[in-house]
Every structure is written in structure tokens, then in C-alpha cells.
């Protein structure tokens, strides 16, 4: 509602109020006027009657005032009027009392005039021919009194004219009627008040509600309803104002874009009310961390932004970012839970990184993306190449969405071998994207984008169905391993997806191995454990990949239903170069042996790596040494022969297969003889 409409409404309400008040007053005054008129008329009738009675008695007994008083008292005692005289006093033409009833007759008349000036004036007026009505104490000008005095002229016969003071008891029908009229006036006034005031109160309330709603709408149109901080709209306005001041004063300002790390996991674990309470606490800590001249806003979800103005040194933004990371990283006590989170921050400077508000926010967002990609709980300044990287990522996401509608993806299969027997164990599924313009794009490029955008759920379901369909045609005992993203575990649909893939393909559940990374343990452990147990009940096996580079909580490892540990390839690459990597690999293999689970080495590329892994007791291997991912998942020719020293080395020397060495090559063994014969001279084994 506009201000003009509000003014009109207020004027209307005030007008109604005054109109109602005037109507109530008029009704009350009219009722009182009618009541007084009826009362006066009846009193006149009483006065005329008793004046006639006194005149009749005075004519019968001239000047015998004692007898006149006694006869008048007798008549008064038997008077039938509902409103009757209480006592009567007779005054002569000079105002002197002559006779009376009641107290006057009981105590005798004393000479002299009336008691006070008011009485004397009323008596003189009555002698002059007027009827005077005086209300006594107990009454008021708005309600009939219990007693009234009336003064009327009287003919006293030979004594001449005089006056009567008649004290009346106002308890008869006339006064009752008058009182009824006054009561009616009060009721009518009340009804009028209700008739006018209730609608006015309702209208006033509606106006107040509309005004309050308009104020709320105006506030929430510019503020976040949860935290009370400026929203994206107001933040943009304040940023434009700050940029104008920045240009005028030729200073620097920083736009800091931040969000909470893994906030969705907190929401999923503790519920959205706890997530909202966390956001409120974060907003409070941010308010306490910035200067008075700085501005903070909530742009949506767990995203916040800060405008730091009047910077003498751009490094102040980094100092502020470090302080915010420290402040927001402290534990929160929410709903009985001790919640720990962190924040990542991107910083863009004006005018260095732009002078347009939207461009600065975009650049700060790009810097934030870099901070999250480089480990989170840190900050990064915007750099020009970030824009090109982001544009590339957005293009990949758009093309991914388009390819998901068609047949732009295919699967390749990397073989996995038992390191001791040389038998083919299964294949690791590696998806490939056939881009219409750029050709084949590896999973390492597009899978992170698919995870961040949520497309991994649809893509992962297709991979599961296609892998199970292909594996159903392989020989018995050959497994297919499919990697699952933590994003796919955020709802229980993954259970139905796996069951559907097995059912439609006809693949035995025991031949499907699902791989998940240690990142999964950073989510709600109990919920993840429930999903994993249900997947195990389906009959599939599970492997933990990238082991050793993540969370690795032993308490969780003892509870999770996995049957295979996959050593991350970063440790395998350094196996020949760093003793520390060898120690880590040896520890992981020992842990797997203690837990009675299979240990698989990923990324085996050299014979020396294979030899060391076999020496330490690793169970399975995969990598370029044993075969690269291929669209053909048929068992290679050497699988049936086994991975003996002689056959592998011979095939390696002849260029058959990709093997360099898979077993021990000891002095005097057949493998050594074959190797000496086939390999160039002076080749060091």
C-alpha cells in the first residue's frame, strides 16, 4: 500500500471516529432532554395539585395555620401518587414560613425566612407566579435525584398569595420512565459507539497490518529473512555505492566471496533446522569480524559476501580473510551437537580486477572456486587465467548435459590381475566421453565437473547399467568394478539403481564390485553405513579406493562392509623412489591382511613396482603395465597361461602384451635365462 493510500485510509478512519462520537453525544443529549421534559411535566402536575389542596384548606380555615398544617399533613399521609410529596411548607408573600408538614409540623414553625439565599430566591420566584425546580444532593445534572424541591405559587385566600415548597420523593413511574430514557440513552450511546467504533477498529487494524506488511515486505525485499543481513539485491546496491565512493576517493576496495565447506553434508547429517542455526551463528561471527565501514551480505544458501572499503594496502583483504577462516573454523554448539566447519574465500580487488559490481562478484566467485579446489579452508585472490578456466568448466558442464541426452559416452575396461597366480580377476570400468568437437575426453577431466553439477547421478546410473550389461557376457568369475561418487550416496536411490542394473542385465551380484573413496566417510557415517550394509545385502562386494590419502579412520574401517582396499596410485608411483612411500604401502598391505580383505595396487606401471608389491604381499594389481583401458573386455591370450616369469618376460621382449615383469627374477631361474637371451646385452634386471 502506497503512502498516499495510507493517508487516505487514516483520514477516513478519523472522520468515522468523529462522526461516531458526535452521533453518540447527540443521542445521549436528546435522551436526557426527553427525560428531563417528562420529569418536569410530572413535577408541575404535582405542584398544581398540592397548590389546589392548600388553597382549598386555607379557604376553609382562614389564617389558622396550625390547623391548616395538620390537615395538610393528613392529606399528605394518604396521598396516592406514585411520586408523592415528602413534606410541604407554606410561605406568605414575604417568604416567611406559615405552616408545614413533616419535620416542620413535628418541631413547630419558627419565624423567619427560608434557610438560604437559594431558597429565598426560589420562594420569591414562586410568589411571582413561576414554578421553580431544585434538585438536591444525591442527584446530578445527568440523572434524576432521589429527592427534589419544587416551588409553586399558591392562593392563600384572605392572607393573599404565597408559595409552596414541596419536597418530593422521585421514586414513581414518571421518574422511572425518565430513568429508563436515560438508561436507554446510555445503551443507545454504547450501541452507537460499537456500531461506529468496531468497524473503525477493524479498519484501523487492517490498515496497521497492511502498513506492517508493507514494511516487512520492504525489509525482506532487501534483507535475508534468516540472518537479517542484506540480501543479494541490497548487497549489489551497496557495492555500486561503494564503487562510486571508490572512484571519487581513488582508493581500493575488496569484494570477498565465501561459503562454508561441506555445508550440505551438515544439513544432511543434522537436519535443516541445525543448518539454519549454523548460518545464523556464522552471520553473527562475521558481523563481529569486520569493520564498521565494511558491509556483509548473504547471497543465498551458505554463500556470504563482504565489501571491504578504503583499503590502503590490498594485503589487508588477505589478513581479514585469514581472520574469518580462523573465526568461522571454531566449533559451534548447535542443538546439542559440536559442529565444526570451515570456509573458503575468494577475493577480487577494485579497480585492479574490475570496476563493475557484477564483474567483481564474478571474479571473487572464481577465486573462491580456486580456493575450494586447492584444499578448502583458505583464501585466494582472483587471477586473470581463472576466468578462462571457469569458462572451460562451464562449457564442459553444458556439453555434458547435452551428451547425456544422446549417446556421447562409452565405457572402457582396465584388467585387474591376481599378482600371485596371474589369473584375470576382473575389469575396472573407465568411462570415456566422445565430445563431438574435441574427440575423446578422459574421465579425469569431466567426472569432477559431473560431481560438482550433480550430473553424476544420471551419468552414474547409466554407467552401472551399461557395465552390468557388458559383464553379464564375460566368463564366470570375472568381476566388474564400478566407481561411485559420494554424491550418489546422498540419497538412498543408489540402492534401487544397483538392484535395477543387476536385474535388467542378469549379472550375478557377487560379480559386481562397487568402489567408493574415503571422502564418503566425511558424510554422515551412520547414514552411509546403513546404505553400504543394504548394498551388501543385495550381494555386491565393495572396495575402498584412494586409500591412504584421505580420512582413514580406523574406527570406521572396522565397521564398513568393504572387502577390498585400493592403494592410491600416488604411493605406487613413488614406490621405487621414496622409502616413505614403501613404508606406507607396506603398512596398508599389512592392514588389509589383518582385516582379512583384498589389497589392490592401482597404477602399476613398471616391473620393479610389480616385484616390490608381490614381495610385500599385495593381492591384486592394475595399471598400464598389465593393460590399459580398452573398449574390448575380452580376456587377453596370456591370461590362461598365467603370469610366470618366463612367459611374461618372453612376451615383453617380443612386444606382446604390456608386461615388463610380474614375478621374481632370481639368479639361475628360467626367467633369467629367457631374459638374458631375449633382452639386449648389459640390461640390468
C-alpha positions in Angstrom: 0.0 0.0 0.0 1.4 3.4 -1.0 1.9 6.3 1.4 -0.9 8.2 -0.3 -3.3 5.3 0.1 -2.3 5.0 3.8 -3.0 8.8 4.3 -6.5 8.4 2.8 -7.2 5.5 5.0 -6.2 7.3 8.1 -8.3 10.4 7.2 -11.3 8.1 6.6 -10.8 6.4 10.0 -10.5 9.7 11.8 -13.6 11.0 10.1 -15.6 7.9 11.1 -14.3 8.3 14.7 -15.5 11.9 15.0 -18.8 11.1 13.2 -19.4 8.3 15.7 -18.6 10.4 18.6 -20.9 13.2 17.5 -23.7 10.7 17.0 -23.2 9.2 20.4 -23.2 12.6 22.0 -26.4 13.7 20.2 -28.2 10.5 21.1 -27.3 10.9 24.8 -28.2 14.6 25.0 -31.6 14.0 23.2 -32.4 11.2 25.6 -31.6 13.4 28.6 -33.6 16.2 27.2 -36.7 14.0 26.8 -36.2 12.5 30.3 -36.0 16.0 31.8 -39.0 17.2 30.0 -41.1 14.2 31.2 -39.8 14.7 34.7 -40.6 18.5 34.8 -44.1 17.9 33.4 -44.9 15.5 36.2 -43.5 17.8 38.9 -45.7 20.6 37.5 -48.7 18.3 37.9 -47.7 17.6 41.5 -47.2 21.3 42.2 -50.5 22.3 40.7 -52.4 19.6 42.6 -50.9 20.5 46.1 -51.4 24.2 45.4 -55.0 23.4 44.8 -55.2 21.4 48.0 -53.6 24.1 50.1 -55.8 26.8 48.6 -58.9 24.7 49.4 -57.8 24.2 53.1 -56.8 27.8 53.5 -60.1 29.0 52.2 -62.0 26.7 54.7 -59.8 27.7 57.7 -58.6 31.2 57.1 -55.3 32.1 58.9 -55.5 29.1 61.2 -52.0 27.9 60.2 -51.6 25.2 62.8 -54.9 23.5 61.7 -54.0 24.1 58.1 -50.7 22.3 58.7 -52.4 19.3 60.5 -54.9 18.9 57.7 -52.3 19.2 55.0 -50.2 16.5 56.9 -53.2 14.2 57.0 -53.8 14.6 53.3 -50.1 14.1 52.5 -50.0 10.9 54.5 -52.8 9.4 52.4 -51.7 10.8 49.0 -51.9 8.0 46.4 -49.3 9.5 43.9 -46.5 7.3 42.9 -44.3 10.3 43.1 -45.6 12.0 46.2 -44.7 15.0 48.3 -42.4 14.1 51.2 -43.3 17.3 53.0 -44.8 20.7 52.2 -44.0 24.2 53.6 -46.3 27.2 53.1 -44.8 30.7 52.8 -46.5 34.0 52.8 -46.0 36.7 50.3 -42.9 37.9 52.1 -41.3 34.5 52.2 -42.0 33.8 55.9 -43.0 30.2 56.7 -46.6 29.9 57.8 -47.3 26.2 58.1 -45.9 22.9 57.0 -45.9 19.1 57.2 -43.3 16.5 58.3 -40.4 18.0 60.2 -42.0 21.4 60.3 -45.2 20.2 61.9 -43.3 17.9 64.3 -40.9 20.6 65.6 -43.2 23.6 65.1 -42.6 26.5 62.9 -40.1 29.1 63.8 -40.4 32.5 62.5 -38.1 33.9 59.9 -37.3 33.5 56.3 -36.1 30.5 54.4 -32.8 28.8 55.3 -30.5 30.1 52.5 -30.3 32.5 49.6 -31.2 29.9 47.1 -34.4 29.0 48.9 -35.3 32.7 49.3 -34.8 33.3 45.6 -36.9 30.3 44.6 -39.7 31.4 47.0 -39.7 34.9 45.6 -39.9 33.4 42.1 -42.8 31.2 43.0 -44.6 34.1 44.7 -44.2 35.8 41.4 -46.0 33.0 39.6 -43.1 30.8 38.4 -42.5 27.1 39.1 -39.0 26.5 40.3 -37.4 23.0 40.4 -34.3 22.5 42.5 -32.6 19.1 42.6 -31.0 18.2 45.9 -27.8 16.3 46.8 -27.9 12.8 45.6 -28.7 13.8 42.0 -26.8 15.4 39.2 -27.4 17.1 36.1 -27.3 13.8 34.1 -29.6 11.6 36.2 -32.8 12.2 38.4 -32.0 12.8 42.0 -33.7 10.8 44.8 -35.3 14.0 46.2 -36.3 17.3 44.5 -37.7 20.6 45.8 -40.3 22.4 43.7 -41.6 25.9 44.4 -45.1 26.8 43.2 -47.4 29.8 43.7 -50.4 29.3 45.9 -53.6 31.3 46.7 -53.9 31.6 50.5 -57.4 33.2 50.4 -57.7 36.2 52.8 -54.0 36.1 53.5 -53.2 36.8 49.9 -50.7 35.0 47.6 -47.8 32.9 48.8 -45.7 29.9 47.8 -45.3 26.3 48.5 -42.0 24.4 48.8 -42.8 20.8 48.1 -40.1 18.2 48.8 -40.8 15.2 46.5 -39.6 11.6 46.5 -38.6 10.8 42.9 -39.4 7.1 43.0 -42.6 7.0 41.0 -43.4 6.0 37.5 -42.6 9.3 35.9 -39.1 9.2 37.3 -38.7 5.5 36.5 -39.7 6.4 32.9 -37.2 9.3 32.9 -34.6 7.0 34.3 -35.5 4.4 31.6 -35.0 7.1 29.0 -31.6 8.0 30.4 -30.7 4.3 30.6 -31.8 4.0 27.0 -29.7 6.9 26.2 -26.7 5.2 27.7 -27.4 1.9 25.9 -28.1 3.8 22.7 -24.8 5.6 23.1 -23.0 2.4 23.7 -24.6 0.8 20.7 -23.7 3.7 18.5 -20.2 3.6 19.8 -19.9 -0.1 19.0 -21.5 0.4 15.6 -19.0 3.1 14.7 -16.0 2.0 16.7 -15.9 -1.7 15.9 -15.7 -1.2 12.1 -13.3 1.6 12.8 -11.1 -0.6 15.0 -11.2 -3.4 12.4 -10.4 -0.9 9.6 -7.6 0.6 11.8 -6.2 -2.9 12.5 -6.3 -3.8 8.8 -4.6 -0.6 8.0 -1.9 -1.3 10.6 -1.5 -4.8 9.4 -1.2 -3.6 5.8 1.4 -1.0 6.8 3.3 -3.5 8.9 3.2 -6.0 6.0 4.3 -3.3 3.6 7.2 -2.5 5.9 8.1 -6.2 6.3 7.9 -6.7 2.5 10.2 -3.7 2.0 12.6 -5.1 4.6 12.7 -8.6 3.3 12.9 -7.4 -0.2 16.3 -6.1 0.8 17.3 -8.4 3.6 17.8 -12.1 4.2 14.9 -13.3 6.4 17.1 -15.8 8.2 20.1 -13.8 9.2 18.8 -10.2 8.8 21.8 -9.4 6.6 21.5 -7.5 3.3 20.4 -9.9 0.5 21.8 -10.1 -3.0 19.8 -7.1 -4.2 20.8 -4.8 -1.4 24.4 -6.0 -1.5 24.6 -5.1 -5.1 23.2 -1.7 -4.4 25.7 -1.1 -1.6 28.5 -2.4 -3.8 27.6 0.1 -6.5 27.6 2.9 -3.9 31.0 1.7 -2.6 32.4 1.7 -6.1 31.2 5.2 -6.6 33.0 6.3 -3.4 36.0 4.3 -4.5 36.2 6.2 -7.8 35.7 9.5 -6.1 38.3 9.0 -3.5 40.6 6.9 -5.7 41.0 4.1 -3.1 40.8 0.4 -3.3 38.1 -1.9 -2.1 37.8 -5.7 -1.9 34.9 -8.0 -2.6 35.2 -11.2 -0.6 33.0 -14.1 -1.7 32.9 -17.0 0.8 30.9 -20.1 1.6 31.0 -22.9 4.1 32.9 -26.1 3.2 30.7 -29.2 3.0 27.6 -27.3 4.3 25.3 -29.8 2.5 26.8 -32.6 4.5 26.0 -30.8 7.7 22.4 -30.3 6.5 22.1 -34.0 5.6 23.6 -35.1 8.9 22.0 -32.8 11.5 18.9 -31.6 9.6 18.0 -28.2 8.0 17.0 -26.5 11.3 20.5 -27.1 12.6 21.8 -25.9 9.3 19.8 -22.7 9.7 21.0 -22.2 13.2 24.6 -22.6 11.9 24.0 -19.9 9.3 22.7 -17.5 11.9 25.8 -18.2 14.1 28.1 -17.7 11.1 26.4 -14.4 10.3 26.9 -13.2 13.9 30.6 -14.2 13.8 31.1 -12.4 10.5 29.5 -9.2 11.9 31.9 -9.3 14.8 34.9 -9.8 12.4 34.5 -6.9 10.0 35.0 -3.1 10.5 32.1 -0.7 10.8 32.7 0.7 7.3 32.5 -2.8 5.8 29.4 -4.5 4.5 28.4 -8.1 4.8 25.5 -9.8 2.9 24.1 -13.2 2.4 23.8 -14.0 -1.3 21.9 -17.3 -0.8 22.4 -20.8 0.8 25.7 -20.8 2.6 27.2 -18.1 0.4 28.2 -14.7 2.0 30.0 -11.7 0.6 31.9 -8.8 2.2 32.7 -5.3 0.9 35.9 -4.1 2.5 36.3 -0.4 1.6 39.0 2.2 1.8 42.0 -0.2 1.7 45.4 1.4 1.8 47.0 -2.0 1.2 45.3 -4.8 -0.7 47.0 -7.2 1.6 44.5 -6.2 4.3 41.9 -8.3 2.5 44.1 -11.4 2.9 44.6 -10.5 6.6 40.8 -10.2 7.0 40.3 -13.5 5.1 42.7 -15.3 7.4 40.9 -13.9 10.5 37.5 -15.0 9.1 38.8 -18.5 8.3 40.0 -18.8 11.9 36.8 -17.3 13.5 34.4 -19.5 11.4 36.6 -22.6 12.0 36.0 -22.6 15.7 33.4 -25.2 16.9 29.7 -24.4 17.1 27.4 -25.7 19.8 24.1 -26.3 17.9 21.2 -28.5 19.0 23.4 -30.4 21.4 26.0 -31.1 18.7 29.5 -29.9 18.5 29.7 -28.9 14.8 33.0 -28.0 13.1 33.1 -26.4 9.7 35.4 -24.2 7.7 35.2 -21.6 4.9 36.8 -20.9 1.6 37.1 -17.3 0.4 37.7 -15.7 -3.0 38.9 -12.1 -3.2 38.6 -9.6 -6.0 40.0 -6.1 -5.8 38.7 -2.9 -7.4 39.9 -1.3 -9.6 42.6 -3.9 -10.3 40.1 -6.7 -11.1 37.3 -4.6 -12.4 35.1 -1.6 -11.6 31.7 -3.2 -12.3 29.8 -4.7 -9.4 28.7 -7.9 -11.2 32.1 -8.4 -12.7 33.8 -8.1 -9.3 31.4 -10.6 -7.7 32.0 -13.0 -10.6 35.8 -12.7 -10.2 35.6 -13.2 -6.4 33.4 -16.3 -7.1 36.1 -17.7 -9.5 38.7 -17.1 -6.8 36.5 -18.9 -4.3 36.3 -21.9 -6.7 40.1 -22.0 -6.8 40.3 -21.9 -3.0 37.9 -24.8 -2.7 39.9 -26.7 -5.4 43.1 -26.2 -3.5 42.1 -27.7 -0.2 39.4 -25.5 1.2 39.6 -23.6 4.5 41.8 -21.0 2.7 41.5 -17.9 0.5 42.7 -17.0 -3.0 43.0 -13.7 -4.9 41.5 -13.5 -8.3 43.9 -14.1 -11.2 43.0 -13.5 -14.9 43.5 -17.1 -16.0 40.8 -18.2 -13.6 38.1 -16.8 -15.9 39.3 -18.9 -18.9 39.3 -22.0 -16.6 35.8 -21.3 -15.4 34.6 -20.7 -18.9 36.1 -24.0 -19.9 34.4 -25.7 -17.0 31.0 -24.2 -17.7 31.3 -25.3 -21.4 32.1 -28.8 -20.2 29.1 -28.8 -18.0 26.8 -27.6 -20.8 28.2 -30.2 -23.2 27.8 -32.9 -20.5 24.1 -32.1 -20.2 23.7 -32.3 -23.9 25.6 -35.5 -24.2 23.6 -37.2 -21.5 20.6 -36.8 -23.8 22.3 -38.8 -26.5 25.0 -41.5 -26.8 28.1 -39.4 -26.1 29.6 -41.8 -23.6 31.2 -45.2 -23.7 33.0 -47.5 -21.3 36.5 -48.9 -21.4 37.7 -51.6 -19.2 41.1 -52.0 -17.5 42.1 -55.5 -16.5 42.9 -56.5 -12.9 45.1 -59.5 -12.1 45.9 -61.7 -9.2 49.6 -60.9 -8.6 50.4 -64.4 -7.4 48.6 -66.7 -9.8 48.5 -64.3 -12.8 44.7 -65.0 -13.2 42.4 -62.4 -14.6 40.2 -61.1 -11.7 38.1 -58.6 -13.4 37.9 -55.2 -15.0 37.8 -51.7 -13.8 35.3 -49.6 -15.6 36.7 -46.3 -17.0 34.1 -44.1 -18.7 35.1 -42.1 -21.8 33.3 -39.1 -23.3 33.3 -38.8 -27.0 33.0 -35.0 -27.5 31.6 -34.0 -30.9 34.3 -31.4 -31.4 37.2 -32.2 -29.1 37.2 -36.0 -29.5 37.7 -38.3 -26.5 37.8 -36.6 -23.1 39.1 -38.6 -20.2 37.1 -39.2 -17.0 39.7 -37.3 -15.0 38.5 -34.1 -16.9 34.8 -34.4 -16.9 34.0 -36.5 -13.8 34.8 -33.7 -11.3 32.5 -31.4 -13.3 29.8 -34.0 -13.3 30.1 -34.3 -9.5 30.0 -30.6 -8.8 27.0 -30.1 -11.1 25.1 -33.1 -9.8 25.1 -34.7 -13.3 27.0 -37.7 -11.8 23.7 -39.2 -10.5 22.3 -39.6 -14.0 25.6 -40.4 -15.6 26.5 -42.9 -12.8 23.2 -44.8 -13.2 24.0 -45.2 -16.9 27.5 -46.4 -16.2 26.1 -49.0 -13.7 23.5 -50.4 -16.2 26.0 -50.5 -19.1 28.8 -52.1 -17.1 26.5 -54.8 -15.7 25.1 -55.5 -19.2 28.6 -55.9 -20.6 29.9 -58.0 -17.6 27.0 -60.4 -18.0 28.6 -61.7 -21.2 32.0 -62.3 -19.6 33.3 -65.7 -18.3 32.2 -66.7 -14.8 34.4 -65.4 -12.0 35.4 -62.2 -13.8 34.2 -59.2 -11.9 33.4 -55.7 -13.0 34.4 -52.8 -10.7 32.4 -49.5 -10.9 33.4 -46.4 -9.0 30.7 -44.5 -7.2 30.8 -40.8 -6.3 29.9 -39.6 -2.7 27.2 -37.5 -4.5 25.4 -40.7 -5.5 25.2 -41.8 -1.8 23.4 -38.6 -0.7 20.1 -40.4 -1.2 19.0 -44.0 -1.0 18.3 -44.2 -4.7 21.7 -45.7 -5.2 20.3 -49.0 -3.7 17.5 -49.1 -6.2 19.8 -48.1 -9.1 22.2 -51.0 -8.3 19.4 -53.5 -7.9 17.8 -52.4 -11.2 21.1 -52.7 -13.1 21.6 -56.2 -11.8 18.1 -57.3 -12.5 17.9 -55.9 -16.1 21.4 -57.3 -17.0 21.0 -60.7 -15.3 24.5 -60.3 -13.7 25.2 -62.2 -10.5 25.5 -59.7 -7.7 28.8 -61.2 -6.5 30.4 -60.2 -9.8 29.7 -56.5 -9.2 32.2 -54.6 -7.1 31.3 -51.1 -6.1 34.2 -48.7 -5.3 33.9 -45.7 -3.1 36.5 -43.2 -1.9 37.4 -42.2 1.7 35.5 -38.9 1.1 32.4 -40.9 1.8 33.4 -41.1 5.4 33.3 -37.4 5.8 29.5 -37.5 5.4 27.0 -38.9 7.9 28.8 -42.1 8.9 25.7 -43.8 10.3 23.6 -43.0 7.2 26.4 -44.1 4.9 26.9 -47.3 6.9 23.1 -48.0 6.5 23.3 -47.6 2.8 26.5 -49.7 2.5 25.0 -52.5 4.6 21.9 -52.6 2.3 24.1 -52.8 -0.7 26.0 -55.7 0.8 22.7 -57.4 1.4 22.0 -57.0 -2.3 25.0 -59.3 -2.7 27.6 -57.0 -4.3 31.1 -56.5 -2.9 32.7 -53.2 -2.1 36.2 -51.7 -2.4 37.6 -48.5 -0.8 39.7 -46.6 -3.3 42.4 -44.0 -3.0 43.2 -45.5 0.4 45.9 -43.6 2.4 45.3 -40.1 1.1 42.1 -39.1 2.9 40.2 -39.6 6.2 41.3 -43.2 7.1 39.5 -43.5 10.5 40.3 -47.0 11.8 37.1 -47.0 13.9 35.1 -46.5 10.7 37.1 -49.1 8.7 36.2 -51.7 11.3 32.5 -51.1 10.7 32.3 -50.6 6.9 31.4 -53.7 4.9 34.2 -53.5 2.3 36.2 -56.5 1.0 38.9 -54.7 -0.9 41.4 -51.8 -0.3 42.8 -50.0 -3.2 46.1 -48.3 -2.7 46.2 -44.9 -4.3 48.4 -44.6 -7.3 50.4 -41.7 -5.9 52.1 -44.1 -3.5 52.7 -46.7 -6.2 54.4 -44.0 -8.4 56.9 -43.3 -5.7 57.4 -46.9 -4.6 60.8 -47.1 -6.3 61.9 -43.6 -5.3 60.9 -42.8 -1.7 61.3 -45.1 1.3 58.4 -43.4 3.0 56.0 -44.5 0.2 57.3 -48.0 0.5 56.6 -47.9 4.2 53.1 -46.6 3.7 52.3 -49.3 1.1 53.7 -52.0 3.3 51.5 -50.7 6.2 48.4 -50.7 4.1 49.1 -54.2 2.9 49.6 -55.3 6.5 46.4 -53.6 7.5 44.5 -55.4 4.7 46.0 -58.7 5.8 44.9 -58.0 9.4 41.3 -57.1 8.3 41.3 -60.1 6.0 40.4 -58.0 3.0 42.0 -58.0 -0.5 44.6 -55.2 -1.3 44.7 -53.9 -4.8 47.5 -51.7 -6.1 46.4 -49.1 -8.7 48.6 -47.5 -11.3 51.3 -50.2 -11.5 53.5 -49.1 -14.5 56.9 -50.8 -14.1 58.2 -54.3 -13.4 60.1 -53.1 -10.3 56.8 -51.8 -8.8 55.2 -55.2 -9.5 58.1 -57.0 -8.0 58.1 -54.9 -4.8 54.3 -55.2 -4.4 54.5 -59.0 -4.8 57.3 -59.1 -2.3 55.2 -57.2 0.3 52.2 -59.5 -0.3 49.8 -57.3 -2.4 47.0 -59.4 -3.8 45.8 -57.7 -6.9 47.2 -55.2 -9.4 46.1 -53.0 -12.2 47.8 -50.4 -14.3 49.5 -49.7 -17.7 52.0 -52.5 -17.1 49.1 -55.0 -17.2 46.9 -53.4 -19.7 45.4 -50.0 -20.5 41.6 -49.4 -20.5 40.1 -50.8 -23.7 36.6 -51.0 -25.1 37.1 -54.7 -25.6 36.9 -56.5 -22.3 37.6 -60.0 -23.5 40.3 -61.9 -21.6 43.7 -61.4 -23.2 45.6 -64.5 -24.6 48.2 -64.6 -21.8 45.5 -64.9 -19.1 45.2 -68.6 -19.4 48.9 -69.1 -19.3 49.4 -67.3 -16.1 51.9 -64.6 -15.2 55.0 -66.7 -14.9 58.4 -65.1 -15.2 59.2 -66.9 -18.4 56.0 -66.2 -20.3 55.8 -62.6 -19.2 59.4 -61.7 -20.0 59.3 -63.5 -23.3 56.2 -61.7 -24.4 57.6 -58.4 -23.1 60.8 -58.9 -25.1 58.8 -59.8 -28.3 56.5 -56.8 -27.8 53.5 -59.0 -27.0 51.3 -57.5 -24.3 52.3 -54.7 -22.0 54.2 -56.7 -19.3 57.7 -55.9 -18.2 57.9 -58.1 -15.1 55.3 -59.6 -12.8 57.3 -62.1 -10.6 60.6 -62.8 -9.0 63.5 -63.0 -11.4 66.1 -64.7 -9.4 69.6 -65.8 -10.4 69.5 -69.2 -12.1 65.8 -69.2 -12.7 64.2 -69.9 -16.1 63.1 -66.3 -16.3 66.7 -65.1 -16.0 67.8 -67.4 -18.9 64.9 -66.2 -21.1 65.6 -62.6 -20.2 69.4 -62.9 -20.9 68.6 -64.5 -24.3 65.9 -62.0 -25.4 66.9 -58.7 -23.9 69.8 -56.6 -25.1 73.2 -57.1 -23.6 74.1 -55.4 -20.3 70.4 -55.0 -19.5 70.2 -54.7 -15.7 67.5 -57.0 -14.2 
